[in-house]
Amino acid sequence: MKGLLVWILTMGMAFGLETAGWRISVDKLVNGGLKNPKVEKLEKAPAESAFFEAGDELWDLSGAVELELWGVVESLRNVDPFAVPEEPWVVDHVGFGGEWLVWNASSGVIVGRTTLAEMALIEDTLDLRSEPFHLRKTIEVGAKAKEKRVSLISRSGEMAKIETESIDLDVATNVDQDLKWLDLQLAVTMDAGESVKEEVQTGVTMKLGQEMKVAAWKDASRDWEMTANAEALTVYGIPVGAVRLIESEGRVVGMGMDRPYDDKRLDGKKLGDGLFVRLFPVPPDFIERITYEPDGKKTKKSAWKLPDMEVPEPLKTSLAGRYIDVSGPLKSNGVRFEHGSAVAGFDPRRSMVLLVNDAENQDMAEAIFACCDGGSLFVVELNFDWEDGACMLLLRSGEKAWIKRTKGEKEVSSLEAAPNVGSDGKVVDLRFFLQTMEGDALNTAVTLAEGVPVEVGSFLKGGVERNVRVTAKVLESGR
């Protein structure tokens, strides 16, 4: 197995090479770090690269690393499923087979030039997702210039609070395992002076690192909008998007936490004869969800007895490790593998399915995977407007959120809303209470077409009719 894999990696040296870097301790990749006797100091850089500058302190790691191979341990294929240990995937180790691998002590970056396949092995060994991190949340409020701003750091999954003279923030956050999506629950209280307070409470799902407007209100007495943002940082203060790096067009760019072969270079790649590649994120237990015994009953044992997938020849320089062959379970769910090169493999380390097939069967498989993930999570942007004012609120489907303005103990104006989005994302059932000013309130439930403004009520005041309109825009989180 070791000899075969090294041969595959070496054959890929003539093409498909990438120069990549990882801003992480060298001890994570090399046992003993720089004290390892196989690590040697370099007099000069192994090649010209945007990762190197004159005077950098460089160390050769290529002879000191042992990269991890992952897959199903053969001895587990026929055992009772309840006896399977938590980590059944460690299989073997292999030395570095790329062009060069260097520790840049000056920049604190491990830099290597090799194939995408070996980059994947390096990242399996580094196990980046096990690195501790925390989240920095930032809330900004104001009109054109954000007059109020608070920021604090906490761990994912925990509550945090900050209090200032003009703004208080209670916040809870949860990040998915790929560090792509953030669940944000926040309660903000702002002091507007003269015993007036503004309160916003909502929950949203957003891309990590993306600023989003979560609330706004404009009328004769105030004009403000609120934005929220969160970024993940390592315990060394490095944004996680800057941990994984790659050289592109003569400069170093961050790759976020996506796998190097999970981008457009592989996903959608055409292989000829109508075949192309797709990569599908799936739940870790997806095999169990779609695997059945002949009697129609689901079983965990079937998943463990599945063989390894044979990697198609055109992909051998882009894939590393072992993939569990899931063509059998997909066949039992209606996907056909008629072409001799059509395959389906599950990568348990990243909960990813690689599928090589034609368009018709790719679509069939995509529908099966969609049934596994529990459906999409919708976020709704509500926009209300009337003759002399407007407000906006971002919230999740199925949850209640609000904006309130009080003076002393008295509520002056407010919006409370609870939307529910249909499964197709095209229709929104909305119950809301809107008080535009003291004495003018609207409490009703409506069904809205996504993106279509609807007049939901009107007030006659001082001989002037004030119409209230609402528009619901549906944002699919993609989770």
Buried (B, 14 or more C-beta within 10 A) or exposed (E): EEEEBBEBBEBBBEEBBBBBBBBBBBEBBBEEBBEBEEBBEBEEBBEEBBBBEEEBEBBBBBBBBEBBBBBBBEEBEEBEBEEBEEEBBEBBEBBBBBBBBBBBBEBBBBBBBBBBBBBBBBBBBBEBBEBEBBBBBBBBBBEEEBEBBBEBEBEBEEEBEBEEEBBBBBBBBBBBEBBBBBBBBBBBBBBBEEEBBBBBBBBBBBEBBEEBBBBBBBBEEBBBBBBBBBBBBBEEEBBBBBBBBBBEEEEBEBBBBEBBBBBEEBBEBEBEEEBBBBBBBBEEEBBBBBBEEEEEEEBBBBBBBBEBBEBBEBBBBBBBBBBBBBBBBBEBBEBBBEBEBBBBBBBBBBBBBBBBBBEEBBEBBEEBBEEBBEEBBBBBBBBBBBBEBBBBBBBBBEBBBBBBBBBEEEBBBBBBBBBBBBEEBEBBBBBBBBBBBEEBBBEEEBEBEBEEBBEBBBBEEEEEEBEBBBBBBBBEBEB
